[in-house]
Amino acid sequence: MLNSSYFLSSFHFITLNNRDMPNYTQWFTETSNSRYRINSLKIYQDLACQIVDKLDNNLLVDEIITWIKIETIKAFKNSFNRKPEVGALNNAIGRWNELIATSLLSEIVIEINQQRKDPLVLVFSLPNSKVQKEDSNDAYSNFINLFKKTNNNGEEKLDKIIPFQNAIFLPSPDFVITVIDTKNISPVIIQLIEQQVVKPDSLGLYNFLKGKLNLSEVRAAISLKTSNRPDRRYQPLFEAAMIKAMASLLQQTWKYYMVASDISHTDTRIFNTAISPHGIAIEQNIKLVDNTYPYTKKQDLMPLVIDATN
């Protein structure tokens, strides 16, 4: 059983006291013709302690992003005597949004686990899906790779998916929420979810859980939309369609949520009314997206996690 002492009373126990001045030379990489790539992850890592402090003080996501942006522009001007290109900065902002969302969701599940102890709720991001070598046992989709391939306990299996798993070209959802009985939990998992608050780029939880989950332990997939471009709404809808189709085949009730920093009227209409494609085939109006949540502060995401795990 999981010892409650493994739950830290605050994620500040993770090494947050290293506040050395960042090395700005690693924040930017020259690509060509005096153009520079913004190393968004390195910037986030160097500012992580201060970012977590701001999250702990309930600052809005936009406020934190603006602060990181200002620090980045300041460092770029000091290094090159000019501002960074708008496109490079926008790409970095998208990545920072993903990392902050990981930290916020991690904080939320830590709080939920402290309150109820059993079962354990986990949230984590996934690596990008990729084509595997022909002799690999892994699927193209890293969502599918989460699950046990075989099970000797009579529990649900991937049998219906495995024959064509390499023909399922499913991008990785941004996050997955799981619920696991504490008797199956290693203390390492507790350390990994706490680490994720200050190191949201870590894939430690995914790597630890890969190939170990039962189908019913996955509760939801989440897509994060931080761009206003209309075409950006359709990739997550494709992800949702594939996940809902697999859930139907495997007799699971996986949910799919959209999290958006700026939800347009069209986004709201599409996400709230779209039918799952497999629902057309079986003549059932099955919702494609179970719910859409704003993304401005930590409290916005708490109802999502509660809904997914109830």
VOTIDO-409681 format. One record per residue (C-alpha): z, x, y; residue in one letter. Coordinates in steps of 0.2 Angstrom, whole numbers. Each point is the difference from the previous one (the first is absolute). Layout:
// residues N
Z Z	X X	Y Y	rest A
...
***
This chain:
// residues 310
Z 0	X 0	Y 0	rest M
Z -3	X 5	Y 18	rest L
Z 16	X 7	Y 8	rest N
Z 2	X -8	Y 18	rest S
Z 5	X 17	Y 6	rest S
Z -18	X 5	Y 0	rest Y
Z -4	X -11	Y 14	rest F
Z 3	X 10	Y 16	rest L
Z 9	X -9	Y 14	rest S
Z -14	X 6	Y 12	rest S
Z -16	X 9	Y -2	rest F
Z 6	X 12	Y 12	rest H
Z 8	X 10	Y -14	rest F
Z -17	X 6	Y -3	rest I
Z -3	X 16	Y 9	rest T
Z -2	X -6	Y 18	rest L
Z 8	X 15	Y 9	rest N
Z -15	X 11	Y 1	rest N
Z -6	X -3	Y 18	rest R
Z -9	X 17	Y 2	rest D
Z -14	X 0	Y 13	rest M
Z -16	X -5	Y -9	rest P
Z -14	X 13	Y -2	rest N
Z -14	X -8	Y 11	rest Y
Z -13	X 12	Y -7	rest T
Z 1	X -10	Y -17	rest Q
Z -3	X -17	Y 9	rest W
Z -18	X 3	Y 3	rest F
Z -14	X 7	Y -10	rest T
Z -17	X 6	Y 8	rest E
Z -15	X -8	Y -9	rest T
Z -15	X 5	Y 10	rest S
Z -6	X 3	Y 18	rest N
Z 18	X 0	Y 7	rest S
Z 3	X -17	Y -8	rest R
Z 17	X -2	Y -8	rest Y
Z 7	X -11	Y -14	rest R
Z 18	X -7	Y 3	rest I
Z 11	X 4	Y -15	rest N
Z 9	X -16	Y 1	rest S
Z 10	X 3	Y -16	rest L
Z 7	X 17	Y 7	rest K
Z 4	X -8	Y 16	rest I
Z 10	X -14	Y -8	rest Y
Z 9	X 12	Y -12	rest Q
Z 5	X 11	Y 15	rest D
Z 6	X -16	Y 10	rest L
Z 8	X -9	Y -15	rest A
Z 18	X 2	Y 4	rest C
Z -3	X -7	Y 17	rest Q
Z -11	X -14	Y -6	rest I
Z 14	X -5	Y -13	rest V
Z 12	X 0	Y 14	rest D
Z -11	X -12	Y 10	rest K
Z -2	X -11	Y -15	rest L
Z 18	X -1	Y -2	rest D
Z 2	X -5	Y 18	rest N
Z -12	X -14	Y -3	rest N
Z -14	X 5	Y 12	rest L
Z -16	X -9	Y -2	rest L
Z -14	X 8	Y -10	rest V
Z -11	X 1	Y 15	rest D
Z 13	X 9	Y 10	rest E
Z 2	X 13	Y -14	rest I
Z -19	X 2	Y -1	rest I
Z -1	X 2	Y 19	rest T
Z 13	X 13	Y -1	rest W
Z -9	X 10	Y -14	rest I
Z -16	X -2	Y 10	rest K
Z 7	X 7	Y 16	rest I
Z 8	X 15	Y -9	rest E
Z -17	X 3	Y -9	rest T
Z -10	X -1	Y 17	rest I
Z 13	X 11	Y 8	rest K
Z -1	X 14	Y -14	rest A
Z -19	X -1	Y 1	rest F
Z -1	X 2	Y 18	rest K
Z 12	X 15	Y -1	rest N
Z -11	X 8	Y -13	rest S
Z -17	X -4	Y 7	rest F
Z 2	X -6	Y 18	rest N
Z -8	X -17	Y -4	rest R
Z 3	X -16	Y -8	rest K
Z -5	X -3	Y -19	rest P
Z -15	X -11	Y -4	rest E
Z 4	X -19	Y 0	rest V
Z -8	X -2	Y -18	rest G
Z 11	X 14	Y -7	rest A
Z 15	X -7	Y 8	rest L
Z -4	X -18	Y -7	rest N
Z -1	X 7	Y -17	rest N
Z 17	X 8	Y 1	rest A
Z 7	X -16	Y 7	rest I
Z -6	X -9	Y -16	rest G
Z 9	X 13	Y -11	rest R
Z 16	X -1	Y 10	rest W
Z 0	X -18	Y -2	rest N
Z -1	X 1	Y -19	rest E
Z 14	X 13	Y 0	rest L
Z 12	X -10	Y 11	rest I
Z -3	X -15	Y -11	rest A
Z 5	X 10	Y -16	rest T
Z 16	X 5	Y 9	rest S
Z 4	X -18	Y 5	rest L
Z -4	X -7	Y -17	rest L
Z 11	X 13	Y -8	rest S
Z 14	X -3	Y 11	rest E
Z -1	X -19	Y -3	rest I
Z 0	X 2	Y -19	rest V
Z 15	X 12	Y 1	rest I
Z 10	X -13	Y 10	rest E
Z -5	X -13	Y -13	rest I
Z 5	X 11	Y -15	rest N
Z 17	X 4	Y 9	rest Q
Z 3	X -19	Y 1	rest Q
Z -4	X -6	Y -17	rest R
Z -1	X 16	Y -11	rest K
Z -10	X -8	Y -15	rest D
Z -14	X -1	Y -2	rest P
Z -6	X 14	Y 10	rest L
Z -14	X -3	Y 13	rest V
Z -12	X 15	Y 3	rest L
Z -15	X 1	Y 12	rest V
Z -12	X 15	Y 1	rest F
Z -18	X 5	Y 5	rest S
Z -14	X 5	Y -12	rest L
Z -12	X 15	Y 0	rest P
Z -18	X -5	Y 3	rest N
Z -9	X -5	Y -15	rest S
Z -14	X 11	Y -7	rest K
Z -12	X 3	Y -14	rest V
Z 8	X 8	Y -15	rest Q
Z -7	X 12	Y -12	rest K
Z -9	X -7	Y -15	rest E
Z 14	X 5	Y -12	rest D
Z 14	X -6	Y 11	rest S
Z 12	X -14	Y -5	rest N
Z 2	X -5	Y 18	rest D
Z -9	X -14	Y 8	rest A
Z -9	X 1	Y 16	rest Y
Z 13	X -11	Y 8	rest S
Z 17	X 7	Y 3	rest N
Z 6	X -17	Y 1	rest F
Z -4	X -2	Y -19	rest I
Z 7	X 17	Y -3	rest N
Z 17	X -6	Y 4	rest L
Z 1	X -10	Y -16	rest F
Z 5	X 5	Y -18	rest K
Z -16	X 1	Y -11	rest K
Z 10	X -4	Y -16	rest T
Z 16	X -9	Y -3	rest N
Z 9	X -1	Y -17	rest N
Z 13	X -13	Y 6	rest N
Z -11	X -15	Y 0	rest G
Z -1	X -1	Y 19	rest E
Z -16	X -3	Y 10	rest E
Z -13	X 13	Y -1	rest K
Z -17	X 5	Y 8	rest L
Z -10	X -4	Y -15	rest D
Z -12	X -11	Y 9	rest K
Z -3	X 12	Y 14	rest I
Z -1	X 17	Y -10	rest I
Z -18	X -3	Y -7	rest P
Z -8	X 0	Y 17	rest F
Z 13	X 8	Y 11	rest Q
Z -12	X 13	Y 6	rest N
Z -12	X -13	Y 6	rest A
Z 14	X -7	Y 12	rest I
Z -3	X 9	Y 16	rest F
Z 15	X -6	Y 9	rest L
Z 6	X 10	Y 16	rest P
Z 19	X 3	Y 0	rest S
Z 10	X -13	Y 10	rest P
Z 11	X 8	Y 13	rest D
Z 16	X -5	Y -8	rest F
Z 7	X -7	Y -16	rest V
Z 16	X -9	Y -2	rest I
Z 9	X 1	Y -17	rest T
Z 16	X -7	Y -8	rest V
Z 8	X 9	Y -14	rest I
Z 16	X -3	Y -10	rest D
Z 13	X 13	Y 4	rest T
Z 3	X 4	Y -18	rest K
Z -18	X 8	Y 0	rest N
Z 4	X 10	Y 16	rest I
Z 1	X 19	Y 2	rest S
Z 11	X 7	Y 14	rest P
Z -16	X 9	Y 5	rest V
Z -8	X -16	Y 6	rest I
Z 15	X -3	Y 12	rest I
Z -3	X 17	Y 8	rest Q
Z -19	X -3	Y 1	rest L
Z 2	X -16	Y 10	rest I
Z 12	X 7	Y 12	rest E
Z -11	X 16	Y 2	rest Q
Z -14	X -12	Y 4	rest Q
Z 8	X -6	Y 16	rest V
Z -2	X 18	Y 8	rest V
Z -14	X 6	Y -10	rest K
Z -11	X -16	Y -1	rest P
Z -16	X 11	Y -5	rest D
Z 9	X 4	Y -17	rest S
Z -8	X -8	Y -15	rest L
Z 16	X 4	Y -10	rest G
Z 4	X -18	Y -5	rest L
Z -18	X -3	Y -6	rest Y
Z -1	X 16	Y -10	rest N
Z 17	X -4	Y -8	rest F
Z -5	X -18	Y -5	rest L
Z -18	X 3	Y -4	rest K
Z -3	X -6	Y -18	rest G
Z 17	X -7	Y -2	rest K
Z 0	X -18	Y 7	rest L
Z -1	X -16	Y -9	rest N
Z -12	X -12	Y 8	rest L
Z 14	X -12	Y 5	rest S
Z 9	X 13	Y 9	rest E
Z -13	X 1	Y 14	rest V
Z 3	X -15	Y 12	rest R
Z -12	X 3	Y 14	rest A
Z -14	X 11	Y 9	rest A
Z 0	X 2	Y 19	rest I
Z -15	X 5	Y 11	rest S
Z 4	X 7	Y 18	rest L
Z -13	X -5	Y 13	rest K
Z 2	X 10	Y 16	rest T
Z -18	X -1	Y 7	rest S
Z -8	X -14	Y 10	rest N
Z -17	X 4	Y -7	rest R
Z -6	X -16	Y -9	rest P
Z -7	X 9	Y -15	rest D
Z 17	X 7	Y -4	rest R
Z 6	X -16	Y -6	rest R
Z -12	X -1	Y -15	rest Y
Z 6	X 15	Y -10	rest Q
Z 17	X -7	Y -3	rest P
Z -8	X -16	Y -4	rest L
Z -10	X 8	Y -14	rest F
Z 16	X 9	Y -6	rest E
Z 9	X -17	Y 0	rest A
Z -14	X -8	Y -10	rest A
Z 1	X 13	Y -13	rest M
Z 19	X 0	Y -2	rest I
Z 0	X -19	Y -1	rest K
Z -14	X 0	Y -13	rest A
Z 10	X 12	Y -11	rest M
Z 16	X -9	Y 3	rest A
Z -8	X -16	Y -7	rest S
Z -8	X 9	Y -15	rest L
Z 17	X 8	Y -4	rest L
Z 10	X -16	Y 4	rest Q
Z 10	X 8	Y 14	rest Q
Z 5	X -7	Y 17	rest T
Z -3	X 16	Y 11	rest W
Z 0	X -5	Y 18	rest K
Z -11	X 8	Y 14	rest Y
Z 6	X 2	Y 18	rest Y
Z -9	X 5	Y 16	rest M
Z 10	X 9	Y 13	rest V
Z -9	X 1	Y 17	rest A
Z 6	X 8	Y 16	rest S
Z -12	X -11	Y 10	rest D
Z -5	X -16	Y -9	rest I
Z -15	X -9	Y 8	rest S
Z -4	X -19	Y -1	rest H
Z -14	X 4	Y -12	rest T
Z 11	X 12	Y -11	rest D
Z 13	X -14	Y -1	rest T
Z -13	X -13	Y -5	rest R
Z -8	X 11	Y -13	rest I
Z 16	X 7	Y -8	rest F
Z 9	X -17	Y 0	rest N
Z -15	X -10	Y -8	rest T
Z -10	X 12	Y -11	rest A
Z -2	X -5	Y -18	rest I
Z 1	X 13	Y -14	rest S
Z -18	X 2	Y -7	rest P
Z 6	X -3	Y -18	rest H
Z 7	X -16	Y 6	rest G
Z -17	X -6	Y 4	rest I
Z -5	X 4	Y -18	rest A
Z 14	X -10	Y -8	rest I
Z -1	X -14	Y 14	rest E
Z 18	X 3	Y 7	rest Q
Z 4	X 4	Y 18	rest N
Z 10	X 15	Y -3	rest I
Z 6	X 9	Y 16	rest K
Z -7	X 17	Y 2	rest L
Z 13	X 6	Y 13	rest V
Z 17	X -7	Y -3	rest D
Z 7	X 3	Y 17	rest N
Z -4	X 10	Y 16	rest T
Z 14	X 9	Y 9	rest Y
Z 1	X 8	Y 18	rest P
Z 4	X 19	Y 1	rest Y
Z 9	X 3	Y 16	rest T
Z 18	X 5	Y -6	rest K
Z 10	X 1	Y -16	rest K
Z 6	X -18	Y 0	rest Q
Z -18	X -6	Y -1	rest D
Z -1	X 8	Y -18	rest L
Z 16	X -6	Y -7	rest M
Z -6	X -18	Y -4	rest P
Z -15	X 8	Y -9	rest L
Z 11	X 10	Y -12	rest V
Z 12	X -15	Y -3	rest I
Z -15	X -11	Y -4	rest D
Z -8	X 12	Y -12	rest A
Z 16	X 3	Y -10	rest T
Z 7	X -17	Y -1	rest N
***
